[in-house]
Structures are given as C-alpha cells and as structure tokens.
Amino acid sequence: MQLKGMNRGRIADDLVLYNEHYAPTTK
C-alpha cells in the first residue's frame, strides 16, 4: 500500500513536470 502511494505521488510529480515543460500556460 505504502509503495503504491509513493508510486502514485511520483507519477503525479512526473505529470506536473511534464505539464510545466510542455504546457507552461497551465500555471
């Protein structure tokens, strides 16, 4: 469960970085 949560948070961070890199207008 904990590992799954960590992975989920990591994916969320990756999505944020992806959005900031490819769509900075969302900020």
C-alpha positions in Angstrom: 0.0 0.0 0.0 2.7 2.5 1.0 4.8 1.6 -2.1 1.7 2.1 -4.3 1.1 5.5 -2.7 4.7 6.5 -3.3 4.5 5.5 -6.9 1.2 7.4 -7.2 2.9 10.6 -5.8 5.9 10.1 -8.1 3.6 9.8 -11.1 1.8 13.0 -10.1 5.2 14.8 -9.8 6.1 13.5 -13.3 2.8 14.8 -14.6 3.4 18.2 -13.1 6.9 18.3 -14.6 5.5 17.2 -18.0 2.8 19.8 -17.9 5.2 22.5 -16.9 7.6 21.5 -19.7 5.0 21.0 -22.5 2.2 23.3 -21.3 3.6 26.1 -19.1 0.4 28.0 -19.8 -1.4 25.9 -17.2 0.5 27.6 -14.4 
